[in-house]
Structure formats: C-alpha cells, structure tokens
C-alpha cells in the first residue's frame, strides 16, 4: 500500500539487514534498476545465498554505510519519478582547504612585509594581498555554494576564510576594495548560514550577525562599488528580517536598496524582486508577492545561479496563487518549476542546489494537490518526495535546511493521509511529526522558524484527531498551538502569514470540533 511506503522505508533504514533490491534501493532513495547497476559499476556490497543462482539478494547496513564513506559516491535521491545523477565525489574539500591555507599564508607574508618595508613598497604588497584574498574568498564561496557534503564543515571553512579577510580589511590602511570584498564574503556566509532554498545551517541569528559585520565594513564608503555591495547586503538582511517576523525592517532595507538595484539591473535587480516577493508573502500580501515574482527576468538561463533565480521566482508566484485560493493555477506553475529544475539539472548535473530545488518542487506539487481536494493523488507524490529528502539527509545530517524539509514533507504526507480519510495512519504520521518538531524546537526554543514549524505540526495533528472523533485530544492541542502563537506574538515573531493562515485555520477548526 502507498500509505505505508514511508514506514517501510524507515524500518528498512533501521534494520541490520536489508532484504531484496527494493529495500536496498530505498536505503539510497533510488529504484531497483539503479541499485543493481551500482553492484556492477560501483561495487555496491550485496550478498546472495551460496549455491542458489536465483537466490534473493540482501545487504548489511554497516557495509552500505562503509561503502558510502569510502568515497565511492553516494546514491542520489529519486525525484519526481526520474533518477537524478549522483553527486560528485567530495574532492572539493582538498581544494577548499588549500585555498584557505594559501589565504592564511598570504596574511602572514603581508605582516612580515609590513614590518620590513615602508611606503610605496608596502602599499604595493598590500594591493597584491588584496587581490589574492579577494580571489581566494570568492573561490571558496563558489565551491561551497554548489557542492554536496557536510554543511557544518563547509560553513566553518567559509567563516574562517571570511574572518581572516575581515581582520585584514580592518587594518587602518586597507583599501576600500578589500573592505568591499570582505563585506561580500560575509554576505555569502549569511546565505550558507540561513537559507531555505539550498543547503544551510538554518541559523538566522548567525546570518544576522554576519550581515551586521558586512554593514560595518562598508561604513563611510560612498563609492559606487560599495553601494552595490551594500545593496546586496541589505537585500539579504530583508530576507532574514521578513522570516523573523519584522516586515517593517524588511521593507526599510528593500527601500534603501531599491535605487541601487534598479540602476544595477540584471542579477542584483532580480534578487531585489525575489526578496520583495518573499517579504510580501510573509506579510500576507499575496497579490504583491505574485506581482514582484513576475518582475524577475526568465528569458535566458546561462548558468546555475540564473536557473536558481528562475526557480525561486516560479516558486513564489505559485505560492501566492495557492494562498489566493487558486490551487489549479498554483499547481500549473509548480509543474513549470519542475520542468525548469529538470532541464537545469540535465545541464549542470553536479550542482547540488538544483537537485535540492527539484525535490522542493515535487513537495510543492503534492501539497497543492491536497489544496485542490485531491489527497489520494497527493499521497504517493509526497511519499516519494519524503524518500528523496531523507536520502539527502542521510548523506549530510548537519544540513539543517534538509532537516526542515524532511519535517515539512512528513507533515504534508500526514495531512494528505488525513484528507484521504486514512485517519489511523495519518494520526501515527502526524504524532511522529510533532515529536520530531518538539525535539528540533528544544535545540533552539526562541527560534521563530522552529516555533512556527511546531505550531503547524500541533495544529495539523489536532485536525486529524478532531476529524476522527477524538475531540478532547484535539481541543487540548489547539490550545497548545495558540500558546506557541502567543509566545511568537510577544517576541515580535508572528508574521502576517502566520495570522492569516495558521492561526485563522486553528480558530476555525476549534470552533468546528470544540464548540
């Protein structure tokens, strides 16, 4: 049965021995054919009963784990019924480490030169260091942005590189250009620290600190180049503020960045429109969100960054349609995003961000089917999306953004089961959702995103319990969701989206089930 696919997959991942190609494939989120191919092409460790040529295969979990760790590549997630190409081997770590070592060595050389020489010679060497540091930080960030692997380690490397550059930039005779490069490095670090559309640490406080450091480095610089860097920093600050429940701060940052963004055009202006669309959505202004998303240029895709911009614009436009109660239009736009993600991944198969976005669009399609009143169609779509996200999570447990998407997809899967009338299974899945979200929330209890996810999970479990006739349990959970919302309101974290969607639906459901 489709409804049991998730529990079977999870049981297989916990067992000491996996039986058959189907379970082995599920361990990596791929189909049986791919798992069989890996046995011959990549040495996947499987076993057969001796003396029986047609005996079924089996595999041991500890051997599969060792196989993954031996740098033989990892199984990619299965996405939308199609096999995504496997992530590249993790050799970029050596390049990143060497780049960081070169940057540190350059700082030491610079300090020695400063002590030995004066005047124009020292200025020339500082210029050399500026160019070296800027190129090294850019190279580190470019690799970090697209490669799969351990997010925590990559973030630590990026932070160290940026902080070294920042210390050099703080020198009294550091050039404006070096300070601008350091500020841009801090901005890129903030994206890695807290983004929802790519691997990240999902740490809004750390991202906010990085952006504040970027702003300080640009203080007093009135040049045109500094203005562009400052605008990009302000755009990212607006994203963080909007998701943190401060729409006024978000709009103030966007207003400050707008003149420069419009003059710059291109990628800077597109990023400004995306941030404006996201801020409007958080504030519950869905018409404005859709209009802003449509301003993003979708005419040509020349590199993965442009592909990601297109995907985010389609995502925001579809999301606005969904909350404007136009689910059919939303699903049509999400399907366009699926096509766009598949085409981009075919061109750049090694870019982990594109693989990420393909999974995200699959989740979007399944969630929208629920809104269209087609939950039975949504169940298999969301089960497959959940399997894909869990495969990605197994390959990088430190990726907190992936963890958030596992939580979100499991919630949608449970909601689809409830809407389809499979209440016992739905309640079991949604109870697991609430337990997972409570554990995640406990690690950072004041975080707005974790509070929001917990509130939504509790409310969804209450809905399933109420629909199945367990009104007393449901009403207690609605009260718990209200208390989380009140805490967010007190701390200034409650967004227009939270009020217009979650809390409004909680109030309506309570009236229906609790009298």
C-alpha positions, 0 to 999 in steps of 0.5 A: 500500500502507498500509505505505508511506503514511508514506514517501510522505508524507515524500518528498512533504514533501521534494520541490520539487514536489508532484504531484496533490491527494493529495500536496498534501493530505498536505503539510497532513495533510488529504484531497483534498476539503479541499485543493481547497476551500482553492484556492477559499476560501483561495487555496491556490497550485496550478498546472495545465498551460496549455491542458489543462482536465483537466490534473493539478494540482501545487504548489511547496513554497516557495509552500505554505510562503509561503502558510502564513506569510502568515497565511492559516491553516494546514491542520489535521491529519486525525484519526481519519478526520474533518477537524478545523477549522483553527486560528485565525489567530495574532492572539493574539500582538498581544494577548499582547504588549500585555498584557505591555507594559501589565504592564511599564508598570504596574511602572514607574508603581508605582516612580515612585509609590513614590518620590513618595508615602508611606503610605496613598497608596502602599499604595493604588497598590500594591493597584491594581498588584496587581490589574492584574498579577494580571489581566494574568498570568492573561490571558496564561496563558489565551491561551497555554494554548489557542492554536496557534503557536510554543511557544518564543515563547509560553513566553518571553512567559509567563516574562517576564510571570511574572518581572516579577510575581515581582520585584514580589511580592518587594518587602518590602511586597507583599501576600500576594495578589500573592505568591499570584498570582505563585506561580500564574503560575509554576505555569502556566509549569511546565505550558507548560514540561513537559507531555505532554498539550498543547503544551510545551517538554518541559523538566522541569528548567525546570518544576522550577525554576519550581515551586521559585520558586512554593514560595518565594513562598508561604513563611510564608503560612498563609492559606487562599488560599495553601494552595490555591495551594500545593496546586496547586503541589505537585500539579504538582511530583508530576507532574514528580517521578513522570516523573523517576523519584522516586515517593517525592517524588511521593507526599510532595507528593500527601500534603501536598496531599491535605487541601487538595484534598479540602476544595477539591473540584471542579477542584483535587480532580480534578487531585489524582486525575489526578496520583495516577493518573499517579504510580501508573502510573509506579510500576507500580501499575496497579490504583491508577492505574485506581482514582484515574482513576475518582475524577475527576468526568465528569458535566458538561463546561462548558468546555475545561479540564473536557473536558481533565480528562475526557480525561486521566482516560479516558486513564489508566484505559485505560492501566492496563487495557492494562498489566493485560493487558486490551487489549479493555477498554483499547481500549473506553475509548480509543474513549470518549476519542475520542468525548469529544475529538470532541464537545469539539472540535465545541464549542470548535473553536479550542482547540488542546489538544483537537485535540492530545488527539484525535490522542493518542487515535487513537495510543492506539487503534492501539497497543492494537490491536497489544496485542490481536494485531491489527497489520494493523488497527493499521497504517493507524490509526497511519499516519494518526495519524503524518500528523496529528502531523507536520502539527502539527509542521510548523506549530510545530517548537519544540513539543517535546511534538509532537516526542515524539509524532511519535517515539512514533507512528513507533515504534508504526507500526514495531512494528505493521509488525513484528507484521504480519510486514512485517519489511523495512519495519518494520526501515527504520521502526524504524532511522529511529526510533532515529536520530531518538531518538539525535539528540533524546537528544544535545540533552539526554543526562541527560534521563530522558524522552529516555533512556527514549524511546531505550531503547524505540526500541533495544529495539523495533528489536532485536525486529524484527531478532531476529524476522527472523533477524538475531540478532547485530544484535539481541543487540548492541542489547539490550545497548545498551538495558540500558546506557541502563537502567543509566545511568537506574538510577544517576541515580535515573531508572528508574521502576517502569514502566520495570522492569516493562515495558521492561526485563522485555520486553528480558530476555525477548526476549534470552533468546528470540533470544540464548540 
